[in-house]
Amino acid sequence: MSAARRPTLLGAAALLLAATQLGLAYYTPRPHTAQLLALFGLGTLAYAALLHYRLPLRAGLLLALLLRLLWLPATPALSDDYHRFRWDGAQVAAGQSPFLHRPDEYQAGGGTLTGPPQLTPQLYQHLNSPRYYSVYPPVCQALFGLAMRLFPASELAQIIVLRLALLLAEAATALLLVRLLRRFGQPPERAFLYLLHPLVLTELVGNLHFEAVVIAGVLGALWLLTRGQLLWAAGALAVGVAAKLTPLLALPLLLRRLGWRRTVLFGLTLGVVLAASFAPFASAALLRNIGRSLDLYFHSFEFNASVYYLLRAIGYQLTGYNEIARLGTGLAATAALGVLLLAALESLPTLATLPRAALLAFTLYYLLATTVHPWYLTPLVALSCFTGWRYPAAWAALATLSYATYRTAAYHENLALVALEYLGVLLMALGDWRRRVATTPVEPAAPISPGRAD
């Protein structure tokens, strides 16, 4: 390709990606499956072109920001979770704990409890899980409450407040990705593997999913560890965990990198910060209700799974009914054991290889999970920037096929599309394996030590 054509192709790809994001943000209701998948498909082609033709760093960072800003005044179309954000936020703003009672216990849902005036029957009708306790940890609740307190009467203004918070998290992620890639002697342009991914753009800032905070917390912790700031690193990871509990899965990977004493100190600091974040909601019922929510996640919910669906089919053949109660526990235990084995057997446990190990740990967890919503995969895409592996980006792109489930009100899942998704992931993973990326880890430009615990 001539040098003269490259800017033209990059510009065309950027415009195509922007056009698909505008279409997804403002013109594509979730049940319109064909249109939705076509826009995601075209966006993925534009994304691949931007990566292939090597978008310059500054231009790419500016494009990533502008693509997120396109969503600013949009109402989330592919997720209705934001209604629950408003419900919980009304309780937090009123000084009540959203963990104590289910929405159906309030008068708006036919119950007996009286809540803040924002808990209206109209809002209740939009909730997708009114019979479940809240599953959103303290960082999320604080932002929900802030949005409601600032704009109690405006749904759109509350959405914009949450979107701006997630935009700040994504800005931190962009900065951390560039700095960490340079720190580890890798091209900073690899950050675009995450920053320009259509699913990342659509589901985090676009549809208000707090994996954006998780990713910023995880990368912040890694950056602080490379600078020897152990306690601050634990605090940064605690922020991510206080947005979603899954980063706890990576803790065993620190043991051989930090040693027992530092790992214990790291864990204690993280625990203290987490306890402080939950303190405003402390009550006798808090742990019980969180436990109920986790029980539902592992033993009742199922969506877009891989190994679990295969085992579920075998269970139907053997017993005649769904064995999710046993399978959910067994698969979660298997994932935990797998992470421990990874931590014990890892051949090169340095901070430079920590993203790769964490990526493998999260991959195992989601392969064995009973529920894999597309946005769950965004942390894998962020971690893949440090590895050169492409299967996480492919998985996130193919996971958009699961939106076909919502084409009817009955939410019927198409297992053929699920099989197609995971076949594509398998082929991409095999391609990564063939390139033997796993056997040629990238070393940091300079020796990196966890340093002192200050």
C-alpha positions as CSV (number, residue, x, y, z in Angstrom):
1,M,0.0,0.0,0.0
2,S,1.3,3.4,-0.9
3,A,1.9,6.0,1.8
4,A,-0.5,8.4,0.0
5,R,-3.4,5.9,0.4
6,R,-2.9,5.1,4.0
7,P,-4.4,8.3,5.5
8,T,-7.4,7.9,3.2
9,L,-8.1,4.3,4.3
10,L,-7.6,5.2,7.9
11,G,-10.0,8.2,7.6
12,A,-12.6,6.0,5.8
13,A,-12.3,3.3,8.5
14,A,-12.6,5.9,11.3
15,L,-15.8,7.4,9.7
16,L,-17.3,4.0,9.2
17,L,-16.7,3.1,12.9
18,A,-18.2,6.4,13.9
19,A,-21.2,5.8,11.7
20,T,-21.8,2.4,13.2
21,Q,-21.6,3.8,16.7
22,L,-24.1,6.5,15.9
23,G,-26.4,3.9,14.5
24,L,-26.1,1.7,17.6
25,A,-26.6,4.7,19.9
26,Y,-29.6,6.4,18.3
27,Y,-31.3,4.2,15.7
28,T,-31.1,0.5,16.8
29,P,-33.5,-0.9,19.4
30,R,-32.3,-4.1,20.9
31,P,-35.0,-6.3,19.2
32,H,-33.8,-5.2,15.7
33,T,-31.3,-8.1,15.5
34,A,-30.4,-7.9,11.9
35,Q,-29.6,-4.2,12.0
36,L,-27.8,-4.5,15.2
37,L,-25.5,-7.3,14.0
38,A,-24.9,-5.6,10.7
39,L,-23.7,-2.5,12.5
40,F,-21.5,-4.5,14.8
41,G,-20.1,-6.4,11.8
42,L,-19.3,-3.2,9.9
43,G,-17.8,-1.6,13.0
44,T,-15.6,-4.7,13.5
45,L,-14.4,-4.4,9.9
46,A,-13.5,-0.8,10.4
47,Y,-11.8,-1.6,13.7
48,A,-9.7,-4.3,12.0
49,A,-8.7,-1.8,9.3
50,L,-7.6,0.8,11.9
51,L,-5.4,-1.8,13.6
52,H,-4.1,-3.2,10.3
53,Y,-3.1,0.2,8.8
54,R,-1.6,1.3,12.2
55,L,-3.4,4.4,13.3
56,P,-1.0,6.9,14.8
57,L,-1.1,7.1,18.6
58,R,-2.4,10.7,19.0
59,A,-4.9,10.3,16.3
60,G,-6.1,7.0,17.7
61,L,-6.5,8.4,21.2
62,L,-8.5,11.4,19.9
63,L,-10.7,9.1,17.9
64,A,-11.3,6.9,20.9
65,L,-12.4,9.9,22.9
66,L,-14.7,11.2,20.1
67,L,-16.3,7.8,19.6
68,R,-17.2,7.7,23.3
69,L,-18.5,11.3,23.3
70,L,-20.9,10.3,20.5
71,W,-22.9,8.4,23.1
72,L,-23.1,11.3,25.7
73,P,-26.8,12.3,25.2
74,A,-28.0,8.8,24.2
75,T,-30.4,6.6,26.2
76,P,-28.9,3.1,26.5
77,A,-30.7,0.9,23.9
78,L,-29.0,-2.5,24.3
79,S,-29.3,-2.7,28.1
80,D,-32.1,-1.8,30.5
81,D,-29.9,-2.1,33.6
82,Y,-29.9,1.7,34.0
83,H,-33.4,1.5,35.4
84,R,-32.1,-0.5,38.3
85,F,-29.3,2.1,38.7
86,R,-31.9,4.8,39.1
87,W,-33.9,2.6,41.6
88,D,-30.8,2.0,43.7
89,G,-29.7,5.6,43.3
90,A,-32.9,6.9,44.7
91,Q,-32.4,4.8,47.8
92,V,-28.8,5.8,48.3
93,A,-29.6,9.5,47.8
94,A,-32.3,9.1,50.5
95,G,-29.9,7.5,52.9
96,Q,-31.3,4.0,52.5
97,S,-29.4,0.8,51.7
98,P,-30.3,-0.8,48.4
99,F,-29.1,-4.2,49.7
100,L,-31.8,-4.6,52.3
101,H,-35.0,-5.0,50.3
102,R,-36.1,-6.2,46.8
103,P,-38.0,-3.7,44.6
104,D,-41.1,-5.8,44.8
105,E,-41.2,-5.2,48.5
106,Y,-42.0,-1.5,47.9
107,Q,-45.4,-0.1,47.3
108,A,-44.5,0.6,43.7
109,G,-44.2,-3.2,43.2
110,G,-47.3,-4.1,45.2
111,G,-45.4,-4.5,48.5
112,T,-45.8,-2.7,51.8
113,L,-42.6,-0.7,52.1
114,T,-42.5,3.1,51.6
115,G,-39.5,4.4,49.8
116,P,-38.3,7.7,48.2
117,P,-40.7,9.4,45.8
118,Q,-38.6,8.4,42.8
119,L,-39.5,4.8,43.3
120,T,-42.6,5.1,41.1
121,P,-44.7,2.3,39.6
122,Q,-43.6,3.6,36.2
123,L,-39.9,3.0,37.1
124,Y,-40.7,-0.3,38.6
125,Q,-42.3,-1.5,35.4
126,H,-38.9,-1.1,33.6
127,L,-36.9,-3.2,36.1
128,N,-35.6,-6.5,34.6
129,S,-35.1,-8.1,38.0
130,P,-37.5,-6.7,40.6
131,R,-37.5,-9.8,42.7
132,Y,-33.8,-9.9,43.2
133,Y,-31.6,-8.0,45.6
134,S,-29.2,-5.4,44.2
135,V,-26.0,-6.9,42.9
136,Y,-24.1,-3.6,42.4
137,P,-21.2,-3.0,44.8
138,P,-20.4,0.3,46.7
139,V,-18.6,2.2,43.9
140,C,-21.5,1.7,41.6
141,Q,-24.0,2.6,44.4
142,A,-22.1,5.8,45.2
143,L,-22.3,6.9,41.5
144,F,-26.0,5.9,41.3
145,G,-26.7,8.0,44.4
146,L,-24.7,11.0,43.1
147,A,-26.6,11.0,39.8
148,M,-29.9,10.9,41.6
149,R,-29.0,13.5,44.1
150,L,-27.8,15.9,41.4
151,F,-30.8,15.4,39.1
152,P,-33.6,13.7,41.0
153,A,-36.2,14.5,38.3
154,S,-34.3,13.9,35.1
155,E,-33.5,10.4,33.7
156,L,-31.3,11.7,30.9
157,A,-29.3,13.9,33.2
158,Q,-28.7,10.9,35.5
159,I,-27.6,8.9,32.6
160,I,-25.1,11.6,31.5
161,V,-23.7,11.8,35.0
162,L,-23.0,8.1,35.0
163,R,-21.6,8.3,31.5
164,L,-19.2,11.0,32.4
165,A,-18.0,9.0,35.4
166,L,-17.3,6.0,33.1
167,L,-15.7,8.3,30.5
168,L,-13.2,9.4,33.2
169,A,-12.5,5.7,34.0
170,E,-11.9,5.1,30.3
171,A,-9.6,8.1,30.1
172,A,-7.6,6.6,33.0
173,T,-7.5,3.3,31.2
174,A,-6.2,4.9,28.0
175,L,-3.4,6.6,30.0
176,L,-2.5,3.5,31.9
177,L,-2.5,1.3,28.8
178,V,-0.1,3.6,27.0
179,R,2.2,4.0,30.0
180,L,2.2,0.3,30.9
181,L,2.9,-0.8,27.3
182,R,5.9,1.6,27.2
183,R,7.0,0.4,30.6
184,F,7.0,-3.2,29.4
185,G,8.8,-2.3,26.1
186,Q,5.8,-2.8,23.9
187,P,4.3,-0.5,21.2
188,P,1.8,1.9,22.9
189,E,-0.5,1.6,19.8
190,R,-1.5,-1.8,21.1
191,A,-3.8,0.0,23.3
192,F,-6.2,0.5,20.3
193,L,-6.9,-3.2,20.5
194,Y,-9.1,-2.2,23.5
195,L,-9.8,1.5,23.0
196,L,-11.3,1.2,19.6
197,H,-13.1,-2.2,20.0
198,P,-16.8,-1.7,18.9
199,L,-18.1,-3.8,21.9
200,V,-16.1,-1.7,24.3
201,L,-17.3,1.5,22.9
202,T,-20.9,0.4,22.9
203,E,-21.2,-1.4,26.2
204,L,-19.1,0.5,28.6
205,V,-19.6,4.2,28.2
206,G,-22.4,3.6,25.7
207,N,-24.6,1.2,27.8
208,L,-23.3,2.1,31.2
209,H,-21.5,-1.0,32.3
210,F,-19.1,-0.6,35.2
211,E,-16.4,-3.0,33.8
212,A,-14.9,0.4,32.8
213,V,-14.1,1.0,36.5
214,V,-12.9,-2.6,37.0
215,I,-10.4,-2.2,34.1
216,A,-9.1,1.1,35.3
217,G,-8.7,-0.3,38.9
218,V,-6.8,-3.4,37.7
219,L,-4.5,-1.4,35.4
220,G,-4.0,1.2,38.1
221,A,-2.9,-1.5,40.5
222,L,-0.5,-3.0,38.0
223,W,1.0,0.5,37.3
224,L,1.5,1.2,41.0
225,L,3.1,-2.2,41.5
226,T,5.6,-1.5,38.9
227,R,6.5,1.7,40.8
228,G,6.8,-0.2,44.1
229,Q,3.8,1.4,45.7
230,L,2.2,-1.7,47.2
231,L,-0.4,-0.2,49.4
232,W,-1.6,2.3,46.8
233,A,-1.8,-0.6,44.4
234,A,-4.0,-2.6,46.8
235,G,-6.3,0.5,47.1
236,A,-6.6,0.8,43.3
237,L,-7.5,-2.8,43.0
238,A,-10.0,-2.4,45.8
239,V,-11.8,0.3,43.8
240,G,-12.1,-2.2,40.9
241,V,-13.4,-4.9,43.2
242,A,-15.8,-2.4,44.7
243,A,-17.3,-2.0,41.2
244,K,-17.4,-5.8,40.5
245,L,-16.0,-8.7,42.5
246,T,-14.3,-10.6,39.6
247,P,-10.8,-9.0,40.0
248,L,-10.4,-11.0,43.2
249,L,-9.8,-14.0,41.0
250,A,-6.3,-12.6,40.1
251,L,-5.1,-12.4,43.7
252,P,-3.4,-15.9,43.7
253,L,-1.2,-14.7,40.8
254,L,0.5,-12.1,43.1
255,L,2.0,-14.6,45.5
256,R,5.0,-15.7,43.5
257,R,5.5,-12.1,42.3
258,L,5.4,-10.4,45.7
259,G,6.2,-13.1,48.1
260,W,4.1,-14.1,51.2
261,R,4.7,-11.1,53.3
262,R,3.9,-8.5,50.6
263,T,0.9,-10.6,49.3
264,V,-0.6,-10.8,52.8
265,L,0.0,-7.0,53.3
266,F,-1.6,-6.4,49.9
267,G,-4.6,-8.6,50.7
268,L,-5.1,-7.0,54.1
269,T,-5.0,-3.5,52.7
270,L,-7.4,-4.4,49.9
271,G,-9.7,-6.0,52.6
272,V,-9.7,-2.9,54.7
273,V,-10.5,-0.6,51.8
274,L,-13.3,-2.9,50.7
275,A,-14.7,-3.1,54.2
276,A,-14.6,0.7,54.4
277,S,-16.5,1.0,51.1
278,F,-19.2,-1.4,52.3
279,A,-19.4,0.3,55.8
280,P,-22.2,2.8,54.8
281,F,-24.4,-0.2,53.9
282,A,-23.5,-2.4,56.9
283,S,-26.3,-4.4,58.4
284,A,-27.1,-7.8,59.6
285,A,-28.8,-8.6,56.3
286,L,-26.0,-7.3,54.0
287,L,-24.0,-10.4,53.7
288,R,-27.0,-12.7,53.6
289,N,-28.6,-10.8,50.7
290,I,-25.3,-10.5,48.8
291,G,-25.0,-14.3,49.3
292,R,-28.5,-14.7,47.8
293,S,-27.5,-12.7,44.8
294,L,-24.3,-14.8,44.3
295,D,-26.3,-18.0,44.7
296,L,-28.7,-16.9,41.9
297,Y,-25.8,-16.0,39.7
298,F,-24.1,-19.4,40.0
299,H,-27.2,-21.6,40.3
300,S,-30.0,-20.0,38.4
301,F,-28.8,-17.6,35.7
302,E,-27.6,-18.9,32.4
303,F,-26.8,-17.0,29.2
304,N,-24.3,-17.4,26.3
305,A,-22.3,-20.1,28.1
306,S,-19.9,-22.7,26.5
307,V,-18.8,-25.6,28.7
308,Y,-21.8,-25.3,30.9
309,Y,-24.2,-25.6,28.0
310,L,-22.4,-28.8,26.9
311,L,-22.6,-30.3,30.4
312,R,-26.2,-29.1,30.7
313,A,-27.2,-31.1,27.6
314,I,-25.5,-34.2,29.0
315,G,-27.3,-33.7,32.3
316,Y,-30.7,-33.5,30.5
317,Q,-29.8,-36.8,28.8
318,L,-28.8,-38.5,32.0
319,T,-31.4,-37.1,34.5
320,G,-34.1,-35.4,32.4
321,Y,-33.8,-32.0,34.0
322,N,-31.4,-29.0,34.3
323,E,-28.5,-29.8,36.6
324,I,-27.5,-26.1,37.0
325,A,-27.4,-26.3,40.9
326,R,-24.7,-28.9,40.8
327,L,-23.0,-27.7,37.6
328,G,-22.8,-24.1,38.8
329,T,-21.0,-25.0,42.0
330,G,-18.7,-27.6,40.2
331,L,-17.7,-25.2,37.4
332,A,-17.0,-22.3,39.8
333,A,-14.8,-24.7,42.0
334,T,-13.0,-25.9,38.9
335,A,-12.3,-22.3,37.8
336,A,-10.9,-21.5,41.3
337,L,-8.7,-24.6,41.2
338,G,-7.5,-23.8,37.7
339,V,-6.4,-20.3,38.8
340,L,-4.5,-21.8,41.8
341,L,-2.8,-24.3,39.5
342,L,-1.9,-21.5,37.0
343,A,-0.4,-19.5,39.9
344,A,1.6,-22.4,41.1
345,L,2.9,-23.7,37.7
346,E,3.4,-20.3,35.9
347,S,6.9,-20.4,34.3
348,L,7.8,-16.7,34.4
349,P,5.9,-14.9,37.2
350,T,7.0,-11.3,36.8
351,L,4.9,-8.1,36.7
352,A,5.5,-7.9,33.0
353,T,3.8,-11.3,32.6
354,L,1.0,-10.6,35.1
355,P,-1.5,-9.4,32.4
356,R,-1.0,-12.6,30.4
357,A,-1.6,-14.7,33.5
358,A,-4.6,-12.7,34.5
359,L,-6.0,-13.0,31.0
360,L,-5.7,-16.8,31.2
361,A,-7.4,-16.8,34.6
362,F,-10.3,-14.7,33.4
363,T,-10.6,-16.8,30.3
364,L,-10.9,-20.0,32.3
365,Y,-13.5,-18.4,34.5
366,Y,-15.7,-17.2,31.7
367,L,-15.3,-20.5,29.7
368,L,-16.7,-22.3,32.8
369,A,-19.3,-19.6,33.7
370,T,-23.0,-20.2,33.4
371,T,-23.6,-16.5,32.3
372,V,-21.4,-14.6,29.9
373,H,-22.9,-11.3,28.8
374,P,-20.8,-9.6,26.1
375,W,-19.6,-6.7,28.3
376,Y,-18.2,-9.3,30.8
377,L,-15.4,-9.9,28.2
378,T,-14.1,-6.3,28.0
379,P,-11.4,-6.8,30.8
380,L,-10.1,-9.7,28.7
381,V,-9.7,-7.3,25.7
382,A,-7.9,-4.8,27.8
383,L,-5.4,-7.4,29.1
384,S,-4.9,-8.8,25.6
385,C,-3.1,-5.5,24.7
386,F,-0.1,-6.8,26.6
387,T,0.0,-10.3,25.0
388,G,-0.5,-9.9,21.2
389,W,-3.3,-12.5,21.5
390,R,-6.3,-11.8,19.3
391,Y,-8.8,-14.3,20.7
392,P,-10.2,-12.0,23.4
393,A,-11.0,-9.3,20.8
394,A,-12.6,-11.9,18.5
395,W,-14.6,-13.3,21.5
396,A,-15.9,-9.9,22.3
397,A,-16.9,-9.3,18.7
398,L,-18.6,-12.7,18.3
399,A,-20.4,-12.4,21.6
400,T,-22.6,-9.8,19.9
401,L,-24.4,-12.7,18.3
402,S,-26.0,-13.3,21.7
403,Y,-28.1,-10.1,21.2
404,A,-30.2,-12.3,18.9
405,T,-31.7,-13.6,22.2
406,Y,-33.6,-10.3,22.6
407,R,-35.3,-10.3,19.2
408,T,-38.6,-11.4,20.8
409,A,-40.1,-10.7,24.3
410,A,-39.6,-14.4,25.2
411,Y,-35.8,-14.0,25.1
412,H,-35.2,-17.3,23.4
413,E,-31.5,-18.1,23.0
414,N,-30.3,-19.4,19.6
415,L,-27.8,-22.2,20.5
416,A,-26.6,-22.4,16.9
417,L,-25.3,-18.8,17.2
418,V,-23.8,-19.7,20.6
419,A,-22.0,-22.6,19.0
420,L,-20.8,-20.4,16.1
421,E,-19.4,-17.8,18.6
422,Y,-17.4,-20.3,20.5
423,L,-16.2,-22.1,17.4
424,G,-14.8,-18.8,16.2
425,V,-13.1,-18.2,19.6
426,L,-11.6,-21.6,19.4
427,L,-10.2,-21.0,16.0
428,M,-8.7,-17.7,17.0
429,A,-7.2,-19.2,20.1
430,L,-5.6,-21.9,18.0
431,G,-4.2,-19.3,15.8
432,D,-2.7,-17.5,18.8
433,W,-1.2,-20.8,20.0
434,R,0.3,-21.4,16.6
435,R,2.1,-18.1,16.7
436,R,3.6,-19.4,20.0
437,V,3.0,-16.1,21.7
438,A,2.7,-17.9,25.0
439,T,6.3,-19.2,24.7
440,T,7.8,-15.8,23.9
441,P,6.8,-13.5,26.7
442,V,7.8,-9.8,26.3
443,E,10.2,-8.7,29.0
444,P,10.1,-5.2,30.4
445,A,12.5,-2.6,29.0
446,A,14.0,-2.3,32.5
447,P,13.9,-4.6,35.5
448,I,10.6,-4.2,37.4
449,S,10.5,-4.9,41.1
450,P,7.4,-4.5,43.4
451,G,9.7,-2.3,45.5
452,R,8.9,-1.3,49.0
453,A,5.5,-1.3,50.6
454,D,4.8,2.4,50.9
